[in-house]
Amino acid sequence: MQYREIGKTGVRAGVIGLGCEHLDRKPYEQVRETIDAALEVGITHLDIFMPGREVRENIAKALGNRRKDVTLQGHFGSTDLKKQYDISRDVKVVRRFFEEYLRLFGYIDFGMMFFIDSEKDYRGVFETDFLDYVLERKRQGDIRHIGFSSHNPVMARKAIETGIPEMMLFSINPAFDLHPAGIDVLERLNQEEKLDVSAFQGLDPVRAELYRLCEQRGVGITVMKTLGAGKLISPEHTPFAHAMTVSQCIHYALTRPAVATVMLGCQSEEEVRQAMEYFSVSEEERDYSRVLGTLKSEFRGNCVYCGHCQPCPSGIDIAAVNKYLDIARLDEANVPPSVRAHYLQLEHRASECVACKSCEKRCPFGVSVIENMRAAKKIFEGE
């Protein structure tokens, strides 16, 4: 397992996490088997948005005295008043479901404001006593950090700009990133409607800028819908010329700015083991640029951080330099100290580039790497 810090929280999590939704309505033995397997391989971060009492009790029982070994995302506003997943902004209702978390787990590491996807959702959270309740729980120590979940990059940005959230749970995969926020990609895939990804000009700039903004402000991202509910790895449902592999989907999400961990919906020991194969496959097998290759003209000149440019004879991590450069370009006059520090901690910096252009020859998307290295050198090293 590899570990990353979630934003500026100081909390480190395994880059593969466990989204526990698919453990709902499963027998306790299956829950215990999955939790045991996850902890055994170093999975430390779990999302428990499900409001049902039984699944929460099963997870708490399976963890037992290992609660301290994991960090939990628990959600304010996720309810099952109608015997199914529902959303409430009524603080009396929200309190009842949240106190169930405290009874079972003692505290919640990341208190997530649930499902901010619309203006109505935003107002119901940030302009009511809902937010007061969340802040009070933080003051009391019942939650350690404040986060939120969203599928909409426009509303996610609005939430982040309040300065309150320290992290967010967001849906990230190539199909989602290719489509503007107004299109419900997952709904289309569920309806078996073939998505015409070629109609869009590369990665949606609104989503790309959201990830950079999170990195700039130190807001960590944990990822849902990494596999597009399984559609991206299905030959029948993928919107691409070929189905992606699980490792390609994981690698795509982990190479976005600010991403700390992907929350995979494993529901058995076998699925946990399959997810961990990500660490044993080759860089070639992780390479998602081959999947996007049919659209490469649409990405012309834009780095997607795929690492296809490696190896660099000077040892420069070109994708990392490009990522920090893209973040810095959001506001070159006020580059966040954390971003500058991350850049300066790189073993080899842009100033070591010898302009051999071996990277540009290998880049599938025609990125002007040499120009980017010069720009990074000027911004980060003052030369």
N, C-alpha and C positions, 0 to 999 in steps of 0.2 A: 504494500500500500504506500502511496505517496500522500503527503499532507500539505494543506494550504491554509493560510489564515483567512477567515471570513471577514473581508473588509478590514476595518481598523479595530475590530472588537477584541483582538488578542486571542480569540478562540481559533484553534486549529482543528480542521476536520479532514478526514480521509476524502480524497477526490472522488471516490465512489461512495455515495450515501444510500440510504434505504428509504424509499417512499413507501409507506406502510398501507396505502389504500387497498391493495389487493389481499391484505391479510384480514380485511373486514369479512365477517360471516364465514370465516374459516375455523375449523376445530382448533382447540388449544394446542394440540400436539403439533399441528402444522405451523402454527405461530411460533411455538418454542423452537422447533427445528430451524426455521428461517432465521430467527433472532440469534440463536446459538451459532449458526454458520456465519452470519454477518459479523458478529463480534470476534469470532475465531480468525477471520481473514483481515481484521483491522478496520472494518466499517465502524465509524464512530458517530455519525450524524443521521438522525432519524426524523422524518416528518410524520406527524400524527394529526392530520387535519380532520380525520373522520370523527364525527360527533357521537357515534354509538357507544354506549357504556361497555358492552361486552368486548369489543375489540380493544378498547383502552385497557380494560382489566386484564385481558389476555397478554397484552404487550408488557404491562407492568409486572405481571406474575412471571413472565418469561425472563425479564431483566433481573428480577430479584435484587440481590445486593450489588448488582453490576450497574445500577442506575448512574453511579458516579463516573462510569467509564464511557458514557455516551452524552451527546448533546441533543436536545429535543426541540423541534419546531412545533409549538402548539398554537392553535388559531383562535383568536377572538372573533366571534360572529358565525362560526360554523355550528349549525344546529340540526337536529332531526325532529323538529316539532311535528312534521307531517309523516313521520316514520320513513323519511328519506332525507338525503342531504338537502339542507336549506340554508338560507342566509338570514341573519337577524342583526339589526342595529339597535334593538331595544336593550338597554343596559341591564335590565332585570333578567332578561333571558340570557344575554351574553354572560352575565355573572354566574348564573347557575351552571352553565356548561364549562366555564373556565374553572370554577371551584372544584369541578370533578377532576380536572387535571391535577390540581394541587393535592387533592385527597390521595390520588394514585401515585404521583411522581414527586411530590414535595415542592418542586419548583419547576419552572420552564425556562430553558436557556434563551430561546428566541420566541417572544410573544408576537405572533403574526396577526396583523390586521387583515382579515380574510376578504379576498376577492374584490379588489378595487379595479374594476374594469370600465366604469362609466362615470359620468359627472354625478349621477345620483349616488353611486357607491362612494365617490370621493366626498361629497357633501355629508353623506350619512356617517362618515368616519371622522373627517377633519373639522366639521362645523357643528358637531353635537357633543353631548356628554360622553359619547362613545370614546373619544380620544382622552377625555379627562380620566375615564376609568382605566384605560391602558397606562397612562402616565402615573396614576396612583399605584398601580400594581408594580410598576418599575421602581417607584420610590420605596415601596415596602419590601422590595427584593424578591417578590414572587416571580418576576421575570428578570432576566439578567440583561437582555437586549431587546430592542423593538425592531420588528420587521413588518413586512406586508407581502401579500401575494397578488399577482396580476398577470393578465395575458395581453394587456393593451399597452404598447410602448408610450403612447401619448399620456395616458393617465398615470402610468408608472413614473414618468418624468415629473409630472405635476406633484405626485406624492413625495418624490425624492427632494424636490426643490423646497419643500417645507423645512428641510433640515432635520426632521424628526427620525425617520427610519435609518437604521444602521445596516440593514441588509434587505434583500427582497428575494422571494421565490418567483421565478419567471420562466415562461415557456420558451425554450430555445432549441431549434434544430434548423437544418438548411432550408427545408420547405417553408417553415414559418418565416425565416429571415428573408426569403425571396419575395414575400407577399406583403403589400401594405396592410396597415392595421385594420382597415375596414373590411377585410376579407377573413371569414372564419375558416381557416384552412382545415382544421380538424373536422369540422362539420362536413365540409365538402368531401374529405377523404372517407368519412364514415358513410356518406351517401354513395360511395363508390364512384364519385364524379371525378374523372381524370383532370388533374390540375395542369394547366398549360403554363409551366414555369418559364418557358421561353418568352412569354409576353412581358416579363418584367426585367428591368435594366439592372441586373446584379442585385446585391444585397440591399434591402430597403434601408435608405439612409436614416430614417427615423429610428429604426431598431439599432443600427450600427452606432449611431451617436448616443443612444441610451446606454449601451455597454461602456462606451468611452467615458461618459459622464459619471457613471458609477465608479469606474476606476479613478477618475480624477478626484472625486469626493470621498473616496474610501468606503463606498457602500458595496458590501459583498453581495454576490449573486449565488443562490443555489438554484439548480435547474430542474424544472419539471418538463414532461413531454419530450424527453431526450430522443425517444424512438418514435415520436409522433403516434403514441398509443399503438405501437407495433406496425403502423402502416409503412414506415420508411424501410423496414427490413422485409417487407412482404413483396414478392415479385408481382402479385396481382394488384396491389394498391399503391405502390410507390409512384410518385409523380415524375421520377427520374427515369432515364433510359434503363438503369439497372438498380436493383434493390441495394440499399446500403447494408453494411454489416453492423453489428452492435458496437464493435470497436471503432468503426468510422464515426458513428453517431456520437459516441462518448468523446472521441478526440475532437470533433468539431466543437462541441459545447465547451470543452476544457480549454480550447484555444481562443475563446472570446475573452475580451478584457473583463476583469473583475470577477470572473467565475471562480468559485472555490470548490464546488462539488456538484455532481449530478445525482439526482435522487431517483434511482432506478426502482421500479416496482416489482422486485423479486418476491416470489411467494413460495419458495422451496429452497432447500440446500443446494439442489442442482442448479437452479437459476442464479444463486449467489456465486457459485463456482464458475458458471459461464460468464458472468459479468467480470470476474477477476481475471479472465483470460486476456483482458485488455493489456495487462502488464507483461504478458509473455509474447504477444504478437510483435512482429517487426514493424518498423516505421513505415515500410511499404504497405503493410496490411492496414495500418491506421490511416493511410493517406486518403482523405476525402476529396482531394482536388480531382481525382479521376472521375468521381461522380458528378462534380460540377463542370467537368471538362466539356460536356456537350454545350455548355453555356458560356464557355470561356471568353468569347468575344464580348459578352455583356459585362464581364469583370475586368476588361482590359485596363491595365494600369493601376488596379486596386489590389492591395495585399489582403489576402484572406487568412494569413497567419498559418498556412498549411505546412510550412517547413520544407517544401519541395526544393527550395533553393540550397539546402545544406548538402554536403558539408562545405563550410567556408575555410579556405586555406589559412586564414588568419584566426580561425576559431570563433568568429563573431556569431552570436545567436541572432541571425538576421530577422527572423519573425518577431522576436522580443523587442529588438530595436525599433522595427516598424510599428509595433503595437504602442510602445511608449511615445513614439513620434506622433502617431495619430491622436493620442490623448492630449499631448502637449499642444497640438495645433488647434484644439478647441479654444485655447486662450494663451497664446505664446508669451504674452506679457506677464501672466500669472500662473506659471506652471506649478502645480501643487508640489510641496516639498517631498511628499511621499513618492510621487511619480519620478521626480528627479533622483531621489535616493535609490529607488529600484533600478533605474538606469545605471547609476554610478556603481551599483553593486554587481553589475554584470562582469564576468571574468574578462571579457574582451569587449571593447567599446567601438563605436563607429569610427573614431579617429584612427583605428588600426586597419581600416579598409585600405587595400592596395589597388583598388579599382581594376581587378583582374577580369571582372564581368563573368566569372564562371557561374555566379548565382543567377544573373540575368539570362544566361543561356538555358538554365534549367527551369526558370519560372514559367508555369503554365499560363500566366495571366499578363505577361509583359510588363511587370512592375519595373520602374526605373530605380533599381536598388541603389546604384551608385549615387544618384542625386539625393535619395533619402538618407544615405549615410552622411553625406555632406550637411544636409539640413539638421540631422540629429546631432552631429558634432558641434554645429553652431549654437543650437538651442541648449543642449545639455552641458557642453564643455566650453562654451564661450569662445570658440575658435572659428 
